[in-house]
């Protein structure tokens, strides 16, 4: 009986080991990436909310709603990933530190629409580069997989913003 208990305990330890090892492999660069991604998600959601209330074009307002939804969903996934690794990510940001967003806060109408789309394109292109780097060079398999899974959404955001920007230029 003693032997079977020890065997069961040994099996439990072996089964739990990969989970513990996976959590322990979250390196400094993975954590820096997660922090950046969390801040980008919160900024993107904020930009989306701004577009919903300040944009003139209904397509831009709709895109803002999509950004808010997608970035909130992305942040929730990142938060789950961080919790799994025993880490925390930022829970808030100071929007005033982001010059592009700060300028948008005082704009309305067509000027807002154009500036918002330019800001979205520029910021998401930078974020895409960071996500690609993590997907290729990150040390934690879960973080790499998450970064890879988010790339199509980010690329769609840039494409949509570019298309909307072209439409606005024609008007």
N, C-alpha and C positions, 0 to 999 in steps of 0.2 A: 504494500500500500504506500509506503514512504516513497518508493521508487516511482510509482505512477504519478504521484503529486509533483515530484521533482520534474518528471518528464513533461507534465502539463505546464508547469511554470516555465520550464526551459523553452517549450514551444511558444508560449505567450511572449516571452522575451525576444525570441527570434522573429516572431511576426511583428512585434512592435518596433524592432530595430530600424527597418527602412523608413518608417515614419519619422523617427527621431533623427536619423541621419539626413533625411530630406530637409527637415527644418534647420538642421545645423549647417547646411551648405549655403545659406543665404549670406553671400559676401557683401562687402562694403559697396561695390559697384551696383549689385542688384538692389540694395537698399536705397542707394542714391537714385537709381532709376525709378523705383517705386515712389519715392518722394516727388520726383519730377512729374511722374505720371499722375499722381494724385492732385498736384497743383494744376496741371494742365486740364484735368477733368473738371475741377472746380471752376477754373477760369472759363472753360468752354461752356459749362452749364450757365454761368453768369452771363456770358456773351449771348447765349441763346435766349435767356430771359429778357435781356436788353432788347434784342431784335424783336421779340414778341410784342413788346410795349412801345418801341420807338421807331420801328421801320414803317415805311409808307407802303411798299409793295407787298401784296399778300403772299407772294412766293418767298420773299425774304422773311416775313413773319413765320411762315410755315417751316422754313429752314431753321429758323431760331428755335422753334418748338422741337424739331428733330434733334438739334444740337443739345438742347437741355435734356431731353430724354436719353439720348445715346451716352452723353457724358455722365449723367447720373447713374445709368446702368453700369458703365465702365468703372466708375468709382466704387460702386457696390461690389463688383467682382474683385477689384483690387483690394478692397478692405477685407474681403473673405480670404484672399490669398495671403495678405499680411498676417491675419489672425492665425491662419494655418501654420505660418512660419514663426509664430510667437513674436511678431513685430507689430508696430503701429505705424500708421501713415498720418500725415497732417489732416486735421479736421476742419481747417478753415484757412483762408488766405486774405492778405491785405491787397485788395484790388488797386488801391492807390499807388502801389509800387509798380504796377504794370502801366506804362505810359500810354500804350495803344488803347487799353480799356478805359483809362482815365479820360482820354480825349473824347471817346465815344459817349461818355455819360452826359455830355453837354450838347450833343447833336440830336437832331430830329430830321425826319423826312428823307428826301433823296440824298442829302449829304451824309446822313447816318447810314443809309443803305450801302452807299459806295464805300465809305470808310470801314464799315463793319465787315463787308466782304473781303476787302484788302487785308484787314487784320486777321480774319479767319484763315485766309489762304497762307499768309506769312507764318502765323503761329503754328498751324497744322503741318506745314512743310518742315518746320524745325522739329516738331514733335515726332513726325514720321521718321526723320533721320535717327532720332534717339531710340525709337521703337525698333527700327531695323538693326541698329547696333546691338541692342539688348537681345533681340531674337537670334542674332548670329554669334554673339560673344559672351552672353550672360553665363553665369556659373550655375544657377539654379534652374533645373529643368521646368519646374512649374511656372516660374516667372518668364522664362523664355517662351514657353507655350502660350501663356497669356498675352505677351507682347505680340507674338505672331498672329494670334487670333484677332487682335484688335486692329491690325494694319489695314485690312479691307475697309473697315468702317471709317478710319481716318482718311484713307485715300478717296473714299466716296464723298466725304465732307469737302475735301479740297476740290474735287471735280464738280460737285454741285455749286460750290461758291464761285468757281471760275465760270461756269455756265450762266449763273445768275448775273455775274459781273458783266459778261458779254451782252446779256439781254438788256441790262440797264444802259449800257453804252449806246445801244441802238435807239433808245427812247429819247 
